[in-house]
Amino acid sequence: MENGAVLWGGPGIDAAGIFLLVLTLCVFLLPAFLYFPPVPPSKSDALLQTHTRVGILSPQPAQQSHHRASGTAKVSSPSSKSPNIPATIRSLWIYPVKSCKGIEVSQSKVLPQGLEFDRLYTLAQLKSPFPIGLDASDAEKSGHKWEFITQRQYPLLATVQVDLYVPDIAKSRAQAFKSSDSFIVIHFPWRGEGFRGAIDWVSAKLARGWRALPEKEIVLPVTFPSQHEIDERGYDYEPVTIWRETVTALNMEADLPRELSLYLGADAGYQPVTGFQDAYPLHLLNLSSVQDLDTKIAKDDSLKVLDPRRFRANIIVDDIPAYDEETWKSVRLKPGPSSRRQASSFHVSCRTVRCKLPNVDPDSGFRHPVEPDKSLRKFREVDEGAKHKGCLGMQLTPLFDKTESSDDMESWLEVGMSVEIVDRGSHQYIVQ
């Protein structure tokens, strides 16, 4: 030591050397870190090893899906469309979990209860009979019932992503694992508190990219559980009310994570049964009708264009005048000459009477305070059976030539099919 300085022996390792060493490690380790992030695989990642995700997939589905490609934001004159040109199926949608995000598909099997995989589950909320009188019976005091919930009460349902995975034979062979079951995966934004939340945030970025946000997944079976599974999981059959109808469904609340209830702001369970549609199996929407209504709505920063997804239709058609669909009584949807599909027949049952659900933005879950409900009531009070209500779209019931077996009662729809109008007539909504 001389003049208070410390001398180090051995080869010279200074700050520059340490920096160079760290930089070298980063160059070699960063690619591996990015391609193989140190986070556990998600349930979706595991399913992709043996299954295929159903739906029209693209990096930006909002810009590239069929209904957007038709030019919703560019309103065309309804009178410019000839009624002699057949309507065309522009897009098809299924909604495996009622009121959550839909899945756009290019084709779908048609069953008596609607499109395959459509409205298999609904979220429901337990309602108790309060307030009740002091002289009420014990049965009345202890009574409760499940009521379905939608975006009308809980607009954040619009932000709950739903994916459908079906078995892939090629993948199963490669993995030497055979699976014949299909699954629904529900994703919703969720970040834990404190240090756990920071880990969730970092894990999401590493696993799915910089723009990804933390989320929670729930895996649900498509096939109805066996009695053994029902007993093992502790499920119960209970009545659930949808509007004025009550059906018996399987309560799978035991599998519902508390985080979903907290996210929605509701005490909820979910109950599966085939067919949780509001009234009829399928809902058809004419894109020209949406465009015409769009011209009548006062726009603001939160509603710049009327997205047809707000109306949650299964079938969206185009190439016909606005509201022409309201004169249909029965139709046949016919495939093109290159398709191997057969035509599908439908009874056009009634108009769709709209509630306030279309006020919810399907991307953000923001519920507009007045539109399009105000404009629907003002300009679309067109049905004698639905006074002071707005109507848009039509309800369909599938028709089958043979009904001897369940295999006979199947048909197919695909994007590009043309609509043959078999019969026209008037409609009057009948309140159920």
Summary of the structure (lengths in Angstrom):
residues: 432
radius of gyration: 26.8
end to end distance: 97.7
largest distance: 107.1
contacts: 1247
relative contact order: 0.16
helix: 26%
strand: 29%
